[in-house]
């Protein structure tokens, strides 16, 4: 998901500080929103074992 503006995240641990302009959506059934502008509420987490970057889960489309 592309962000309207860059966001800075820092878990104080393995992913460390990162400024991101996009986040991966770790939830099924998100393809239907591809190319559309949406607003979401979600939890941000560090996916250390695969990408070493931040991702979104528990996504709710508003």
Backbone atoms as SQL, in Angstrom:
CREATE TABLE atoms (id INTEGER PRIMARY KEY, chain TEXT, resi INTEGER, resn TEXT, atom TEXT, x REAL, y REAL, z REAL);
INSERT INTO atoms VALUES
  (1, 'A', 1, 'UNK', 'N', 0.851, -1.154, 0.000),
  (2, 'A', 1, 'UNK', 'CA', 0.000, 0.000, 0.000),
  (3, 'A', 1, 'UNK', 'C', 0.903, 1.225, 0.000),
  (4, 'A', 2, 'UNK', 'N', 0.675, 2.133, -0.945),
  (5, 'A', 2, 'UNK', 'CA', 1.431, 3.382, -0.988),
  (6, 'A', 2, 'UNK', 'C', 0.814, 4.351, 0.015),
  (7, 'A', 3, 'UNK', 'N', 1.651, 5.080, 0.701),
  (8, 'A', 3, 'UNK', 'CA', 1.199, 6.040, 1.705),
  (9, 'A', 3, 'UNK', 'C', 1.147, 7.443, 1.117),
  (10, 'A', 4, 'UNK', 'N', 0.198, 8.246, 1.576),
  (11, 'A', 4, 'UNK', 'CA', 0.067, 9.626, 1.113),
  (12, 'A', 4, 'UNK', 'C', 1.318, 10.432, 1.443),
  (13, 'A', 5, 'UNK', 'N', 1.967, 10.084, 2.552),
  (14, 'A', 5, 'UNK', 'CA', 3.221, 10.724, 2.939),
  (15, 'A', 5, 'UNK', 'C', 4.057, 9.694, 3.682),
  (16, 'A', 6, 'UNK', 'N', 5.352, 9.867, 3.668),
  (17, 'A', 6, 'UNK', 'CA', 6.246, 8.924, 4.338),
  (18, 'A', 6, 'UNK', 'C', 5.973, 8.926, 5.841),
  (19, 'A', 7, 'UNK', 'N', 6.065, 7.737, 6.442),
  (20, 'A', 7, 'UNK', 'CA', 5.901, 7.583, 7.884),
  (21, 'A', 7, 'UNK', 'C', 7.156, 6.942, 8.454),
  (22, 'A', 8, 'UNK', 'N', 7.516, 7.330, 9.667),
  (23, 'A', 8, 'UNK', 'CA', 8.701, 6.789, 10.333),
  (24, 'A', 8, 'UNK', 'C', 8.238, 5.824, 11.428),
  (25, 'A', 9, 'UNK', 'N', 8.835, 4.633, 11.414),
  (26, 'A', 9, 'UNK', 'CA', 8.543, 3.612, 12.410),
  (27, 'A', 9, 'UNK', 'C', 9.837, 3.224, 13.106),
  (28, 'A', 10, 'UNK', 'N', 9.736, 2.848, 14.389),
  (29, 'A', 10, 'UNK', 'CA', 10.903, 2.383, 15.136),
  (30, 'A', 10, 'UNK', 'C', 10.423, 1.477, 16.259),
  (31, 'A', 11, 'UNK', 'N', 10.667, 0.176, 16.120),
  (32, 'A', 11, 'UNK', 'CA', 10.246, -0.768, 17.145),
  (33, 'A', 11, 'UNK', 'C', 11.271, -0.891, 18.268),
  (34, 'A', 12, 'UNK', 'N', 12.387, -0.169, 18.146),
  (35, 'A', 12, 'UNK', 'CA', 13.419, -0.233, 19.170),
  (36, 'A', 12, 'UNK', 'C', 14.110, -1.585, 19.195),
  (37, 'A', 13, 'UNK', 'N', 13.879, -2.388, 18.166),
  (38, 'A', 13, 'UNK', 'CA', 14.452, -3.726, 18.118),
  (39, 'A', 13, 'UNK', 'C', 14.971, -4.080, 16.753),
  (40, 'A', 14, 'UNK', 'N', 14.589, -5.255, 16.282),
  (41, 'A', 14, 'UNK', 'CA', 15.167, -5.844, 15.078),
  (42, 'A', 14, 'UNK', 'C', 14.937, -5.052, 13.799),
  (43, 'A', 15, 'UNK', 'N', 13.790, -4.437, 13.613),
  (44, 'A', 15, 'UNK', 'CA', 13.549, -3.659, 12.391),
  (45, 'A', 15, 'UNK', 'C', 14.152, -2.259, 12.490),
  (46, 'A', 16, 'UNK', 'N', 14.307, -1.778, 13.711),
  (47, 'A', 16, 'UNK', 'CA', 14.921, -0.474, 13.901),
  (48, 'A', 16, 'UNK', 'C', 14.114, 0.656, 13.291),
  (49, 'A', 17, 'UNK', 'N', 14.764, 1.787, 13.090),
  (50, 'A', 17, 'UNK', 'CA', 14.093, 2.963, 12.535),
  (51, 'A', 17, 'UNK', 'C', 14.080, 2.886, 11.012),
  (52, 'A', 18, 'UNK', 'N', 12.892, 3.082, 10.444),
  (53, 'A', 18, 'UNK', 'CA', 12.732, 3.085, 9.000),
  (54, 'A', 18, 'UNK', 'C', 11.704, 4.139, 8.630),
  (55, 'A', 19, 'UNK', 'N', 11.966, 4.844, 7.537),
  (56, 'A', 19, 'UNK', 'CA', 10.985, 5.775, 6.981),
  (57, 'A', 19, 'UNK', 'C', 10.446, 5.126, 5.710),
  (58, 'A', 20, 'UNK', 'N', 9.151, 4.875, 5.685),
  (59, 'A', 20, 'UNK', 'CA', 8.549, 4.132, 4.588),
  (60, 'A', 20, 'UNK', 'C', 7.526, 4.958, 3.828),
  (61, 'A', 21, 'UNK', 'N', 7.461, 4.725, 2.534),
  (62, 'A', 21, 'UNK', 'CA', 6.463, 5.354, 1.669),
  (63, 'A', 21, 'UNK', 'C', 5.419, 4.334, 1.220),
  (64, 'A', 22, 'UNK', 'N', 5.634, 3.068, 1.604),
  (65, 'A', 22, 'UNK', 'CA', 4.652, 2.014, 1.323),
  (66, 'A', 22, 'UNK', 'C', 4.786, 0.929, 2.379),
  (67, 'A', 23, 'UNK', 'N', 3.717, 0.171, 2.580),
  (68, 'A', 23, 'UNK', 'CA', 3.691, -0.924, 3.545),
  (69, 'A', 23, 'UNK', 'C', 3.014, -2.126, 2.913),
  (70, 'A', 24, 'UNK', 'N', 3.522, -3.317, 3.226),
  (71, 'A', 24, 'UNK', 'CA', 2.914, -4.544, 2.731),
  (72, 'A', 24, 'UNK', 'C', 1.666, -4.864, 3.545),
  (73, 'A', 25, 'UNK', 'N', 0.643, -5.343, 2.859),
  (74, 'A', 25, 'UNK', 'CA', -0.609, -5.731, 3.511),
  (75, 'A', 25, 'UNK', 'C', -0.588, -7.234, 3.738),
  (76, 'A', 26, 'UNK', 'N', -0.449, -7.657, 4.983),
  (77, 'A', 26, 'UNK', 'CA', -0.397, -9.080, 5.305),
  (78, 'A', 26, 'UNK', 'C', -1.783, -9.593, 5.667),
  (79, 'A', 27, 'UNK', 'N', -2.639, -9.616, 4.693),
  (80, 'A', 27, 'UNK', 'CA', -4.000, -10.085, 4.910),
  (81, 'A', 27, 'UNK', 'C', -4.607, -10.437, 3.554),
  (82, 'A', 28, 'UNK', 'N', -5.334, -11.532, 3.515),
  (83, 'A', 28, 'UNK', 'CA', -5.979, -11.935, 2.277),
  (84, 'A', 28, 'UNK', 'C', -7.094, -10.980, 1.885),
  (85, 'A', 29, 'UNK', 'N', -7.549, -11.080, 0.667),
  (86, 'A', 29, 'UNK', 'CA', -8.690, -10.318, 0.161),
  (87, 'A', 29, 'UNK', 'C', -8.418, -8.819, 0.013),
  (88, 'A', 30, 'UNK', 'N', -7.163, -8.445, -0.140),
  (89, 'A', 30, 'UNK', 'CA', -6.830, -7.030, -0.328),
  (90, 'A', 30, 'UNK', 'C', -6.698, -6.675, -1.809),
  (91, 'A', 31, 'UNK', 'N', -6.591, -7.671, -2.674),
  (92, 'A', 31, 'UNK', 'CA', -6.388, -7.425, -4.109),
  (93, 'A', 31, 'UNK', 'C', -7.520, -6.600, -4.709),
  (94, 'A', 32, 'UNK', 'N', -8.710, -6.705, -4.171),
  (95, 'A', 32, 'UNK', 'CA', -9.846, -5.957, -4.735),
  (96, 'A', 32, 'UNK', 'C', -9.677, -4.447, -4.606),
  (97, 'A', 33, 'UNK', 'N', -8.768, -4.010, -3.747),
  (98, 'A', 33, 'UNK', 'CA', -8.533, -2.573, -3.550),
  (99, 'A', 33, 'UNK', 'C', -7.354, -2.064, -4.373),
  (100, 'A', 34, 'UNK', 'N', -6.710, -2.939, -5.122),
  (101, 'A', 34, 'UNK', 'CA', -5.540, -2.541, -5.899),
  (102, 'A', 34, 'UNK', 'C', -5.887, -1.397, -6.847),
  (103, 'A', 35, 'UNK', 'N', -5.079, -0.349, -6.805),
  (104, 'A', 35, 'UNK', 'CA', -5.271, 0.801, -7.669),
  (105, 'A', 35, 'UNK', 'C', -6.306, 1.794, -7.166),
  (106, 'A', 36, 'UNK', 'N', -6.932, 1.510, -6.025),
  (107, 'A', 36, 'UNK', 'CA', -7.946, 2.406, -5.461),
  (108, 'A', 36, 'UNK', 'C', -7.384, 3.138, -4.255),
  (109, 'A', 37, 'UNK', 'N', -7.921, 4.303, -4.004),
  (110, 'A', 37, 'UNK', 'CA', -7.550, 5.063, -2.821),
  (111, 'A', 37, 'UNK', 'C', -8.492, 4.654, -1.694),
  (112, 'A', 38, 'UNK', 'N', -7.900, 4.147, -0.603),
  (113, 'A', 38, 'UNK', 'CA', -8.698, 3.715, 0.542),
  (114, 'A', 38, 'UNK', 'C', -8.082, 4.247, 1.827),
  (115, 'A', 39, 'UNK', 'N', -8.845, 4.179, 2.874),
  (116, 'A', 39, 'UNK', 'CA', -8.371, 4.550, 4.208),
  (117, 'A', 39, 'UNK', 'C', -8.475, 3.295, 5.054),
  (118, 'A', 40, 'UNK', 'N', -7.403, 2.996, 5.805),
  (119, 'A', 40, 'UNK', 'CA', -7.397, 1.779, 6.612),
  (120, 'A', 40, 'UNK', 'C', -7.023, 2.070, 8.056),
  (121, 'A', 41, 'UNK', 'N', -7.418, 1.148, 8.907),
  (122, 'A', 41, 'UNK', 'CA', -6.966, 1.105, 10.297),
  (123, 'A', 41, 'UNK', 'C', -6.315, -0.265, 10.427),
  (124, 'A', 42, 'UNK', 'N', -5.075, -0.311, 10.934),
  (125, 'A', 42, 'UNK', 'CA', -4.356, -1.575, 10.994),
  (126, 'A', 42, 'UNK', 'C', -3.276, -1.528, 12.072),
  (127, 'A', 43, 'UNK', 'N', -2.744, -2.701, 12.361),
  (128, 'A', 43, 'UNK', 'CA', -1.610, -2.814, 13.280),
  (129, 'A', 43, 'UNK', 'C', -0.336, -2.898, 12.453),
  (130, 'A', 44, 'UNK', 'N', 0.667, -2.164, 12.866),
  (131, 'A', 44, 'UNK', 'CA', 1.976, -2.195, 12.212),
  (132, 'A', 44, 'UNK', 'C', 2.868, -3.140, 13.002),
  (133, 'A', 45, 'UNK', 'N', 3.587, -4.011, 12.288),
  (134, 'A', 45, 'UNK', 'CA', 4.492, -4.922, 12.982),
  (135, 'A', 45, 'UNK', 'C', 5.751, -5.132, 12.147),
  (136, 'A', 46, 'UNK', 'N', 6.811, -5.543, 12.821),
  (137, 'A', 46, 'UNK', 'CA', 8.081, -5.845, 12.169),
  (138, 'A', 46, 'UNK', 'C', 8.062, -7.309, 11.743),
  (139, 'A', 47, 'UNK', 'N', 8.246, -7.561, 10.461),
  (140, 'A', 47, 'UNK', 'CA', 8.324, -8.941, 9.977),
  (141, 'A', 47, 'UNK', 'C', 9.798, -9.288, 9.794),
  (142, 'A', 48, 'UNK', 'N', 10.428, -9.526, 10.914),
  (143, 'A', 48, 'UNK', 'CA', 11.874, -9.741, 10.975),
  (144, 'A', 48, 'UNK', 'C', 12.318, -10.962, 10.170),
  (145, 'A', 49, 'UNK', 'N', 11.599, -12.057, 10.256),
  (146, 'A', 49, 'UNK', 'CA', 12.064, -13.316, 9.664),
  (147, 'A', 49, 'UNK', 'C', 12.004, -13.347, 8.143),
  (148, 'A', 50, 'UNK', 'N', 11.281, -12.459, 7.493),
  (149, 'A', 50, 'UNK', 'CA', 11.181, -12.483, 6.022),
  (150, 'A', 50, 'UNK', 'C', 11.788, -11.254, 5.369),
  (151, 'A', 51, 'UNK', 'N', 11.367, -10.083, 5.796),
  (152, 'A', 51, 'UNK', 'CA', 11.786, -8.874, 5.080),
  (153, 'A', 51, 'UNK', 'C', 12.616, -7.907, 5.910),
  (154, 'A', 52, 'UNK', 'N', 12.521, -7.997, 7.229),
  (155, 'A', 52, 'UNK', 'CA', 13.214, -7.032, 8.075),
  (156, 'A', 52, 'UNK', 'C', 12.612, -5.651, 7.970),
  (157, 'A', 53, 'UNK', 'N', 11.325, -5.600, 7.591),
  (158, 'A', 53, 'UNK', 'CA', 10.638, -4.333, 7.408),
  (159, 'A', 53, 'UNK', 'C', 9.272, -4.386, 8.083),
  (160, 'A', 54, 'UNK', 'N', 8.607, -3.261, 8.080),
  (161, 'A', 54, 'UNK', 'CA', 7.293, -3.152, 8.711),
  (162, 'A', 54, 'UNK', 'C', 6.176, -3.519, 7.740),
  (163, 'A', 55, 'UNK', 'N', 5.142, -4.128, 8.263),
  (164, 'A', 55, 'UNK', 'CA', 3.984, -4.572, 7.486),
  (165, 'A', 55, 'UNK', 'C', 2.722, -4.219, 8.265),
  (166, 'A', 56, 'UNK', 'N', 1.575, -4.349, 7.616),
  (167, 'A', 56, 'UNK', 'CA', 0.289, -4.122, 8.260),
  (168, 'A', 56, 'UNK', 'C', -0.454, -5.432, 8.424),
  (169, 'A', 57, 'UNK', 'N', -1.148, -5.586, 9.541),
  (170, 'A', 57, 'UNK', 'CA', -2.026, -6.737, 9.761),
  (171, 'A', 57, 'UNK', 'C', -3.291, -6.255, 10.458),
  (172, 'A', 58, 'UNK', 'N', -4.243, -7.160, 10.642),
  (173, 'A', 58, 'UNK', 'CA', -5.538, -6.820, 11.257),
  (174, 'A', 58, 'UNK', 'C', -6.141, -5.596, 10.586),
  (175, 'A', 59, 'UNK', 'N', -6.179, -5.613, 9.266),
  (176, 'A', 59, 'UNK', 'CA', -6.562, -4.459, 8.458),
  (177, 'A', 59, 'UNK', 'C', -8.075, -4.306, 8.397),
  (178, 'A', 60, 'UNK', 'N', -8.520, -3.085, 8.650),
  (179, 'A', 60, 'UNK', 'CA', -9.944, -2.732, 8.541),
  (180, 'A', 60, 'UNK', 'C', -10.031, -1.588, 7.544),
  (181, 'A', 61, 'UNK', 'N', -10.780, -1.795, 6.462),
  (182, 'A', 61, 'UNK', 'CA', -10.983, -0.736, 5.472),
  (183, 'A', 61, 'UNK', 'C', -12.119, 0.142, 5.976),
  (184, 'A', 62, 'UNK', 'N', -11.855, 1.438, 6.062),
  (185, 'A', 62, 'UNK', 'CA', -12.849, 2.382, 6.600),
  (186, 'A', 62, 'UNK', 'C', -13.730, 2.946, 5.514);
